[in-house]
Amino acid sequence: MTKAADRVGAGAFGSLGRQPRSERGRAKAQAEGAIPEYELLRLDLSKVDPCPMNPRRNYGTEEQSEALGQSLAKKQTTACVVVTREAYLRLWPAHERITSGDSEYVLLNGERRYRAARQVGLEALDCVVRDDLATSRADFMDYLMIENEDREDFDLIERARGLEQLLAACDGNAAEVARRRGRDRSWVGNQIALLTLPFAIQQRLATGEMAERYGRRLARAFKDDRSLTADDLLALEERLKSEERAKRDAVREAARMLSADNIATSAAE
């Protein structure tokens, strides 16, 4: 599955999106070669639900959403990707109660555009229907991760949450998750372990106030001692920082002394 294929429909759409064909008409058109496996459609947003499995929570500020919505009102340059509600519920039947009974589609990519469009009162967006990406829970979640990882504001905790959901979709097979993400199993475990940390620590990781390397160290410490509070872990972070500063200072001092010795030796010679 290539990213180019995943983004079929990219381009300046304007109002070129078609209204959905009937299932019978769509199947006939595909069999006759009149349309590709998926085509650009103009979908009423009242018939589209956000994806309950999307690990992303940060969609920017209200001002940023307003600006995006106004931009979409002028021209939509990239189609949203959706799957039919039926295809989604085949994967997660229990979600029938948390998806709208009136909806016909579930978003797979484009929730930020969807939210921005709703905010400024747009009624429809250009979409492509990709039920071929909903053949298994693992493939669905893998696609969600690929799309979100391209976003600059996809934070550490959102990524960890997505990996945890992908792990569940892969029936707990961490090796399969690592293969799909191009990483090793220890990386997968270290990322998901961040979700065990107290909420206050997770917030610091999500906002970038705490470096990921400290988060991993704190997660290991918390695993060994669950009685540690958020304050205890913050104190540990400070100790780790102090140790790093001391090591850097020692290295700089050693380099300074070596340089001084070289200068003295050269002068003597």
N, C-alpha and C positions, 0 to 999 in steps of 0.2 A: 504494500500500500504506500504510494508515494504522496508527498505533500501536494504536488501539482494536481494529482487526481483527487485528493481530498478537498481541494479548493475549486473544483469545477464550478463554473458560473461566475468567477471573478471577472470584473470589468465594469464599465459604466452602463448600468441597467436603465436608469430613468424609470419610465413606465412600461418597459418592454415585457415585464413579467406576465405570464399567462394565468388564466384562471385554471384551477385543477380540473383534469379530465376525470371521468368516471373510471373506476378500476377496470371495467371491461374495455372502455375506449383506450385507456392507457396501455393495457396488455396487447390489444390489437395493433396499436401504433408501433409499439416496440417490436412485435413480431414481424411487421411489415418494413421495419427499418426506418419508419417515418420520424421517430424521435429516439434519442439515446436512452440508455438505461435510467438516467435521471435527467430532468429538465428544469429550467427556471420557471418558478411559479410565483404569482403575486398572492400571498396568503393574508387573510384577515387575521389580525393579531388576537382577536377574541377567540380564535380557534387554535391558538398556539399556547402551550404551557411551558414555563421554564423547566429545566431538567432537575428533578429532586436529587440526582446523584452528582451534580456538579459540585466539586470541592471548593470552587471559587466563592469568596464572600465579599471581596473588595471590588467594587465597580466604579471607584472614583467618587469625587464630590458631586453634590447636586449641581454646582455650576458647570462642572465638566460634562455631566450628563445632559444638561440643558444645551450646551454648545454642540455636543454630538448630535442631539436630536434635531437641532436646527440645521445642521449640516446634512443629515439624512433627508430632511424635508426638501432640500434642494437636489441632492443626488446621492444615491446609494451605490458605492463602488464595489462592495463585496457582499455576496449573498450570504444569508444565514443558512445553516445546515440543520435540517429537522429529520426526524423519523416519524412514521405514523404512530399514533397512540397505541394501535393494536400491536405493532412490532415492539414497542417499548414494554407494554404490559406482558408480552410473552416472556420477557426477560425478568421483569419484576412485577409479577401479578399482584403482590400485596400493595403496590403503589396505586391501585385503582382508587382507593379512598383519598389519596392526597393529590390526585390529578383531576382536573375538571371533567365532569361527565360530558360537557358540551364541547370540549376541545377535540381536535382531530389529529393534532401533531404535538410532538415534544421536541424542544430545542436540543440540539447536540452541540452547536457552535453558534455564537452570536447573541448571548444573553445580555451583554452590555449594550449592543445596538437595540435589542428588544426593549430593554428598560428605558433607554433614552427616547426611543420612538413613542412609547406609552406616555412618558413624562410630558412630551410636547403635543400629545394628542393625535399622533399619526395612527391611521387605522390599519395599514398594511405594510408589509415589507417583502422584498424579493427573497425567495428561499429556493433551495434545492432539497428534494426529498431523497434521503440516503438510507433506506431500510437495509441495504447491503452492509452497512456498518453496525447493524444491530442483530447480527447472527449469533452472537454469544455475549455474555456479560463481560468477559475478558476483553474482547475486541472493542466493545462499546466504551469501557472505561479507559482502554489504551488510547483510543482516539481522543477522548476528553483530556487525557494527560498531555498528549502531543500538542493539542490546540492551546491548552493553558500554559504550557511551558514556554511558548513563544511570547507570552505577555510579560512585559517588564514588571508589572505590579502583582504578579503571581508570587505570593510570599512563601516563606519556609513552612509555615503551619498549613497553609492551603495545599502545598505540595505533599506534605506528610499525610494529610487527610486523604488526598487523592491516591497516594500509594497504598494506604491502608485499605481503601475501597477496592483498588485493583487487586490487592492480595486476597481479599475475600472473594472477588470474582474469579480468581485463579485457584480457588479452593485451598487457600493457605500455602500454595507452592511458591516460596520466596525465590527459588531458582528461576521460575518462569517469569516472575515480575522483573528480576534482575536482567534476564535475557531481553525482555521487551523494552526495558529502559536503557539497555546498553551499559549496565553497571554490574557490580558484584553483589553478592547476597549481604555482605556486611554493611554496605552502603544502604541497602533497603532497610535493614534492621535498625541502623542508626537513625535514619530519617523518621521511621514510624515511632521510635522510642521518644521522640520529642513530644509526642502527643500525651505521654504519661506525666509530663511536667505540670506543676500548678499553673492555673490560668494566667496569673500575673507574669510568669516567666515566658509562657507561650506568647503573650502580648508583646513582650520586649523582642522576641525573635521575629514576630510577624512585622513589626514596625522597623526592624533593622537596628534597634537600640542595642541588641546583644548579637555578637558574632556567632555564626553557626558552630564554630569550633568549641566555644564555651557552652553552647546548648548541648552539644554531644557529651561533654565532660559532666555537665550537671545531670544529664539524664542517667549516665552510668552511676553517679553518686546517689541519685534518688532511687535507682533500682536496688542499690545495696542497703539503703536506709530510708524506708518510706516515712519515717517520722520527721524528716527534714521539712521545714516550712519554706515558703517563698523567701522570707528574710534570710534564712540559713543559706539558701542557694545563692542569693545575691551576695552574701558575704563570701561564699566560696568563689564566686566569679571575681570578686575584688582580689582575693588571694592569688588566683590564677594570673590575673593581670600583673600583680606585683612581682610574681615569680618571673614572668616573661620580661618585665622591665629590668629586673636584676640581671637576668641572663644577657640581655642586650647591652646593658651597661658594662658587664664583665667582658663581653666580646670587644666592645669599643675600647675599653681600657687596655686589653691585651694588644689590640692593634696599635694603639697609641704608643705603648711601651716598646713594641717591636720596631715601630717606625723610629722612635727615639734612639734605640740601640743601633739601628742601621746607620742613622745620621752620625752618631758618635764614632762608630767603626770607620765610616768613610772619612770622617775628619782626621782620625788618627792615622789612617793610611796615607 
